[in-house]
């Protein structure tokens, strides 16, 4: 065992053990990583002034034929989870409580193993 000091506090370096958490442990099995894309858009009953303004600006630029334009957002993330059901549950919780306002927005989820 090696002793080292940081800020005048002595500590002992212990050898790595396979029982450590996965972020400190090079011997652990790899955890599956998933890629998720959450598409958030306004509910059809909610007016979209930004979409209307963009549609009007496109018309002024000479782009013809746009009858309806609505603006949303796409959120892409990667996460580690034990299986696809666990990954889906985590992203659904995140989408419901953080990424979308359930009063005025809907969301859809795309999930795949990376």
Rosetta blueprint (number, residue, H / E / L):
1 X L
2 X E
3 X E
4 X E
5 X E
6 X E
7 X L
8 X L
9 X E
10 X E
11 X E
12 X E
13 X E
14 X L
15 X L
16 X L
17 X L
18 X L
19 X L
20 X L
21 X L
22 X L
23 X L
24 X L
25 X L
26 X L
27 X L
28 X L
29 X L
30 X L
31 X L
32 X L
33 X E
34 X E
35 X E
36 X E
37 X E
38 X E
39 X E
40 X E
41 X E
42 X E
43 X L
44 X L
45 X L
46 X L
47 X L
48 X L
49 X H
50 X H
51 X H
52 X H
53 X H
54 X H
55 X H
56 X H
57 X H
58 X H
59 X H
60 X H
61 X L
62 X L
63 X L
64 X L
65 X L
66 X L
67 X L
68 X L
69 X L
70 X L
71 X L
72 X L
73 X E
74 X E
75 X E
76 X E
77 X E
78 X E
79 X E
80 X E
81 X L
82 X L
83 X L
84 X H
85 X H
86 X H
87 X H
88 X H
89 X H
90 X H
91 X H
92 X H
93 X H
94 X H
95 X H
96 X H
97 X H
98 X H
99 X H
100 X L
101 X L
102 X L
103 X L
104 X L
105 X E
106 X E
107 X E
108 X E
109 X E
110 X E
111 X E
112 X E
113 X E
114 X L
